[in-house]
Amino acid sequence: MPFYFRKECPLNSGYLISLWLQEGIKPTTTLQKGLRQAITDFANWQQATRVTLGRCPQGLFTDCRAGWEIDPVA
């Protein structure tokens, strides 16, 4: 489970320090979609507007290494 650390980021942001996959798990498109949705859902629950990524496995989140903005849930 990723660690969501608000202290390191500006107000309404979340920072994932490290994301590790179990040995033998390959970073696929489906895995990335699922992780991104789970992280976004959790960030919404925390009322964050942005997710910032720390360390991630190579090949995962290559299109958004710095993180992503979150649309607020009404």
GROMACS elastic network, one bead per residue, 0.5 to 0.9 nm:
[ bonds ]
;  ai    aj funct       b0    kb
    1    19     6  0.74279   500
    1    20     6  0.81835   500
    2    16     6  0.62744   500
    2    17     6  0.75191   500
    2    18     6  0.63957   500
    2    19     6  0.53780   500
    2    20     6  0.77906   500
    2    39     6  0.82999   500
    3    15     6  0.78869   500
    3    16     6  0.55321   500
    3    17     6  0.61989   500
    3    18     6  0.68832   500
    3    19     6  0.78314   500
    4    14     6  0.60207   500
    4    15     6  0.54988   500
    4    17     6  0.70776   500
    4    39     6  0.89287   500
    4    42     6  0.89256   500
    4    43     6  0.83809   500
    4    51     6  0.89707   500
    5     8     6  0.64537   500
    5     9     6  0.78500   500
    5    13     6  0.89352   500
    5    14     6  0.59118   500
    5    15     6  0.51319   500
    5    16     6  0.63910   500
    5    17     6  0.71935   500
    6     9     6  0.56477   500
    6    10     6  0.77484   500
    6    11     6  0.78740   500
    6    12     6  0.79940   500
    6    13     6  0.64099   500
    6    15     6  0.60781   500
    6    16     6  0.88820   500
    6    48     6  0.89839   500
    7    10     6  0.77513   500
    7    11     6  0.86587   500
    7    14     6  0.81830   500
    7    15     6  0.82880   500
    8    13     6  0.87798   500
    8    14     6  0.79071   500
    8    15     6  0.67129   500
    9    12     6  0.80145   500
    9    13     6  0.56415   500
    9    14     6  0.61988   500
    9    15     6  0.63567   500
    9    52     6  0.80394   500
   10    13     6  0.56505   500
   10    14     6  0.81126   500
   11    14     6  0.84923   500
   11    48     6  0.79784   500
   11    49     6  0.88960   500
   12    46     6  0.82233   500
   12    47     6  0.64833   500
   12    49     6  0.55145   500
   12    50     6  0.69673   500
   13    43     6  0.81539   500
   13    46     6  0.89771   500
   13    47     6  0.83669   500
   13    49     6  0.57527   500
   13    51     6  0.59443   500
   13    52     6  0.73845   500
   14    43     6  0.68637   500
   14    46     6  0.84325   500
   14    48     6  0.62880   500
   14    49     6  0.80843   500
   14    50     6  0.63007   500
   14    52     6  0.60864   500
   14    53     6  0.86029   500
   15    50     6  0.85553   500
   15    51     6  0.58606   500
   15    53     6  0.58658   500
   15    54     6  0.70781   500
   15    67     6  0.87261   500
   16    19     6  0.71827   500
   16    51     6  0.73243   500
   16    52     6  0.61763   500
   16    54     6  0.56136   500
   16    55     6  0.78613   500
   17    52     6  0.85059   500
   17    53     6  0.64980   500
   17    55     6  0.62023   500
   17    56     6  0.86690   500
   18    53     6  0.75621   500
   18    54     6  0.55370   500
   18    56     6  0.60350   500
   18    57     6  0.88604   500
   19    53     6  0.85450   500
   19    54     6  0.78348   500
   19    55     6  0.61330   500
   19    57     6  0.69244   500
   20    55     6  0.82137   500
   20    56     6  0.65362   500
   20    57     6  0.63251   500
   21    24     6  0.80893   500
   21    25     6  0.61013   500
   21    26     6  0.79090   500
   21    27     6  0.82448   500
   21    56     6  0.87865   500
   21    57     6  0.71579   500
   22    25     6  0.56925   500
   22    26     6  0.88682   500
   23    26     6  0.84764   500
   25    28     6  0.88167   500
   26    31     6  0.83851   500
   26    59     6  0.87579   500
   27    30     6  0.83181   500
   27    31     6  0.62370   500
   27    32     6  0.67410   500
   27    57     6  0.77080   500
   27    58     6  0.80311   500
   27    59     6  0.61675   500
   27    60     6  0.56143   500
   27    61     6  0.89411   500
   28    31     6  0.51440   500
   28    32     6  0.61734   500
   28    33     6  0.86192   500
   28    59     6  0.83061   500
   28    60     6  0.77022   500
   29    32     6  0.51014   500
   29    33     6  0.61526   500
   29    34     6  0.86404   500
   29    60     6  0.84481   500
   30    33     6  0.51512   500
   30    34     6  0.62231   500
   30    35     6  0.86142   500
   31    34     6  0.51576   500
   31    35     6  0.60759   500
   31    36     6  0.84656   500
   31    60     6  0.87956   500
   32    35     6  0.51256   500
   32    36     6  0.59445   500
   32    37     6  0.84760   500
   32    60     6  0.65037   500
   32    61     6  0.67581   500
   33    36     6  0.51886   500
   33    37     6  0.61437   500
   33    38     6  0.86202   500
   34    37     6  0.51846   500
   34    38     6  0.61466   500
   34    39     6  0.85587   500
   35    38     6  0.50931   500
   35    39     6  0.59903   500
   35    40     6  0.83609   500
   36    39     6  0.51582   500
   36    40     6  0.59371   500
   36    41     6  0.84559   500
   36    61     6  0.85254   500
   37    40     6  0.50430   500
   37    41     6  0.59875   500
   37    42     6  0.85282   500
   38    41     6  0.51167   500
   38    42     6  0.61896   500
   38    43     6  0.85672   500
   39    42     6  0.51324   500
   39    43     6  0.60640   500
   39    44     6  0.85504   500
   39    51     6  0.81260   500
   40    44     6  0.60490   500
   40    45     6  0.85355   500
   40    48     6  0.89081   500
   40    50     6  0.87215   500
   40    51     6  0.76540   500
   40    68     6  0.89738   500
   40    70     6  0.68491   500
   41    44     6  0.50977   500
   41    45     6  0.62672   500
   41    46     6  0.87322   500
   42    46     6  0.63510   500
   42    47     6  0.86739   500
   42    48     6  0.88105   500
   43    47     6  0.61657   500
   43    48     6  0.51828   500
   43    49     6  0.74666   500
   43    50     6  0.77138   500
   43    51     6  0.71671   500
   43    70     6  0.79288   500
   44    48     6  0.56573   500
   44    49     6  0.73373   500
   44    70     6  0.74056   500
   44    71     6  0.82141   500
   44    72     6  0.66776   500
   44    73     6  0.67212   500
   45    48     6  0.76270   500
   45    73     6  0.88067   500
   47    72     6  0.74698   500
   47    73     6  0.84663   500
   48    51     6  0.74485   500
   48    69     6  0.89780   500
   48    70     6  0.72947   500
   48    72     6  0.79548   500
   49    68     6  0.87257   500
   49    69     6  0.59029   500
   49    71     6  0.66750   500
   49    72     6  0.65849   500
   50    67     6  0.73022   500
   50    68     6  0.57410   500
   50    70     6  0.53087   500
   50    71     6  0.86382   500
   51    66     6  0.83767   500
   51    67     6  0.52018   500
   51    68     6  0.54187   500
   51    69     6  0.64333   500
   51    70     6  0.74047   500
   52    65     6  0.83377   500
   52    66     6  0.58332   500
   52    68     6  0.67767   500
   52    69     6  0.88189   500
   53    56     6  0.74218   500
   53    64     6  0.87209   500
   53    65     6  0.65575   500
   53    66     6  0.56859   500
   53    67     6  0.51900   500
   53    68     6  0.86426   500
   54    65     6  0.83796   500
   54    66     6  0.79467   500
   54    67     6  0.87400   500
   56    59     6  0.83698   500
   56    60     6  0.65352   500
   56    61     6  0.77067   500
   56    65     6  0.83218   500
   57    60     6  0.56877   500
   57    61     6  0.85365   500
   58    61     6  0.83976   500
   58    62     6  0.79703   500
   59    62     6  0.59327   500
   60    63     6  0.84044   500
   60    64     6  0.89923   500
   60    65     6  0.83095   500
   61    64     6  0.52930   500
   61    65     6  0.55726   500
   61    66     6  0.88384   500
   61    67     6  0.83090   500
   62    65     6  0.55028   500
   63    66     6  0.88390   500
   64    67     6  0.53083   500
   64    68     6  0.65163   500
   65    68     6  0.84925   500
   70    73     6  0.88213   500
